Amino acid sequence: MLDARQLEALTAVVEHGGFGPAAQALSLTLPAVSVRIKALEDGLGQRLLVRGKRVRATAAGQALLAHVKQVQMMEA
């Protein structure tokens, strides 16, 4: 089962374009966001983000984010 806090961190990193802005938006420390993303990637056995000047989702990350958005729409 996927962890909601990890998915929230992934969504925030992609939406805000980086770990720092995502941490600020989530009122977390940067290391806390990083740990959540790493745990999610480790649990799935795939890289979900391409780290660089601007962080972006890999193909696997994009697929997971699309799934998360679908679930959020169904819950609303």
C-alpha positions as CSV (number, residue, x, y, z in Angstrom):
1,M,0.0,0.0,0.0
2,L,1.2,3.5,-0.8
3,D,1.8,6.0,1.9
4,A,-0.3,9.1,1.6
5,R,2.5,11.4,3.1
6,Q,5.0,10.1,0.6
7,L,2.5,10.7,-2.3
8,E,1.8,14.2,-1.0
9,A,5.6,14.9,-1.0
10,L,6.0,13.6,-4.5
11,T,3.1,15.7,-5.8
12,A,4.4,18.8,-4.0
13,V,8.0,18.4,-5.4
14,V,6.7,18.1,-8.9
15,E,4.2,20.9,-8.6
16,H,6.6,23.3,-7.0
17,G,9.6,22.2,-9.1
18,G,12.0,21.3,-6.2
19,F,12.5,19.9,-2.8
20,G,12.9,23.2,-1.1
21,P,9.7,24.8,-2.3
22,A,7.8,21.6,-1.7
23,A,9.1,21.5,1.9
24,Q,7.9,25.1,2.4
25,A,4.5,24.3,0.9
26,L,4.1,21.3,3.2
27,S,5.5,23.0,6.3
28,L,8.3,20.4,6.5
29,T,12.0,20.4,6.5
30,L,13.8,19.7,3.2
31,P,15.3,16.5,4.6
32,A,11.8,15.2,5.7
33,V,10.6,15.7,2.1
34,S,13.7,14.0,0.7
35,V,13.3,11.0,3.1
36,R,9.7,10.6,2.0
37,I,10.6,10.6,-1.6
38,K,13.5,8.2,-1.1
39,A,11.3,5.8,0.9
40,L,8.6,5.9,-1.9
41,E,11.2,5.2,-4.6
42,D,12.8,2.4,-2.6
43,G,9.5,0.9,-1.9
44,L,8.5,0.9,-5.6
45,G,12.0,0.0,-6.8
46,Q,12.0,2.9,-9.3
47,R,13.2,6.4,-9.6
48,L,10.3,8.7,-9.7
49,L,12.1,12.0,-10.1
50,V,14.9,13.4,-12.2
51,R,16.9,15.7,-9.9
52,G,18.5,18.8,-11.4
53,K,18.1,22.5,-11.4
54,R,14.3,21.9,-11.9
55,V,13.1,18.6,-10.6
56,R,10.7,16.7,-12.9
57,A,9.0,13.3,-12.8
58,T,10.3,10.3,-14.7
59,A,7.8,8.3,-16.8
60,A,7.1,6.1,-13.7
61,G,6.6,9.2,-11.6
62,Q,4.2,10.7,-14.2
63,A,2.2,7.5,-14.2
64,L,2.0,7.4,-10.4
65,L,1.0,11.1,-10.2
66,A,-1.7,10.5,-12.8
67,H,-3.0,7.7,-10.6
68,V,-2.9,9.9,-7.5
69,K,-4.9,12.6,-9.3
70,Q,-7.5,10.1,-10.4
71,V,-7.9,8.8,-6.8
72,Q,-8.2,12.4,-5.5
73,M,-10.9,13.1,-8.0
74,M,-12.8,10.0,-7.0
75,E,-12.6,10.9,-3.4
76,A,-13.8,14.5,-4.0
